[in-house]
Amino acid sequence: MASQSQGIQQLLQAEKRAAEKVSEARKRKNRRLKQETQEKMTILQAYFQQNREEVLDNLLAFVCDIRPEIHENYRING
């Protein structure tokens, strides 16, 4: 009976160690994902700053540069 109890204790300890290993692996994965996400956000911010002025200039040009034209589907004589 004592050896059976000892075997159960060993199994419980092994299960606990396995759970700790899995937990550590998950923590490492989460840290790596957070770091990669931060790096990608930094790159996106750099692209944003790099292209911001050009995009705003294009947008303002489209809004402010008005050229009145008659639409091709408009019929004068019904």
N, C-alpha and C positions, 0 to 999 in steps of 0.2 A: 504494500500500500504506500509506503514511503517513497519507493522509486517511481510509482505512478504520479504522486504529488510533485516529485522533483521534475519529472518529465513535463507535467503541465506547467510548472513554473518556468521551465526553459522555453516552452512554446510561447508562453505569454511574454517573456522577455524578448524573444526573437520577433514576435509580432510588434512589440513596442519599438524595437530598433528599426524594423522595416517601415513602420509608420513615420518615425522620425526622419528616415532617409527620404521618403516620399515628400514629406513636408518641406525639407530643405531643398529638394529638387524643384518643388513648386515655387518656393521663395526665390531661388536663383532665376527661374524662368520669368517670374514677374519682374524682377529687377532688370533683367536683360530686355524685356519688352518695354519697360518704362524708359530705359536708356535709348533704345532704338526709336521710340516714339518721340522723345525729346530731340534727338538728332534730326529726325525728319521734320519736326516742327521748325527747327532752326533753319533748315534748308528752305522750307516754304516761306518763312519770314523774309529770308534774303531775297528770294525770287519776287516776293510781293514788293519789297522796297525797290528792287531793281526795275520793275516794270510799272510801278504805280503812276509815275508822271506821264509816261507814254499813253497809258490807258485813259487817264483823265483828259489828256489833250485830245485824243481821238473822240472821246465821248462829248466833250465840249464842242468840238468841230462839227459833229453830227447835229447837235442840238442848236447851235448858233448859226450854222451855215444853211440858211433857208433858201431854197430855189423853187419858186412856184412854177409848177408845170401842170398842164392839163393831162389827166389820166388817159391812157390809150383806149380804155373802154367807154369813155364819155362820148355820147352822141349829141350833136347839136340839133339835128333835125329829127329827133325822136325815132 
